[in-house]
Amino acid sequence: MSARRAPCRSPDSGSLGRQVLQLPRVRTKHAELSLDEIGDALPGTGQVMASVSSCYAMCWHAADGGNWDLAAYYLRRTRSLLRGLAVTRPKYADQIRTYDAGVLEELYEAVGARDRPAFDRLYQRATHEANTYHVETGHAYIRWARPPEPPEKGLDLTGGEQP
């Protein structure tokens, strides 16, 4: 995104100077940044998808342990990360919207209902659809699978009593 300023008078000649292309800048409490600098600071697709993969895996492990609230949390995180990716990488927006509104919404409903058979079926379907999207986008080498161990080891994945 860029903005053009109106022609200005040269301070030394008093005549109209050439137009100057100047990018808008945003002031934060830490710095003044151009939109390009902000864009460059955003995480790339690979970083976002690594987080998506971790949250998605944690969703399964939490459901497997009976901690449905934690499973819902991780599925919401998965969906939020994907929705953010649709904004920063619009070429994937249609696929992400279809995936989110379709199988991920159904999976979320299964989590809310604490329906383990539906959850297992939909989790597998969502994994298959994600792998299909990876092939369609030229990333066939990325294949999701349910990891044997949870990516985060320090969480209680059981649905036991809360302190």
PyMOL commands that set and color helices and strands:
alter all, ss='L'
color gray80, all
select helices_A, chain A and resi 35-41+45-65+68-88+90-113+116-136
alter helices_A, ss='H'
color red, helices_A
select strands_A, chain A and resi 3-4+21-22+25-27+32-34
alter strands_A, ss='S'
color yellow, strands_A
deselect
rebuild
show_as cartoon
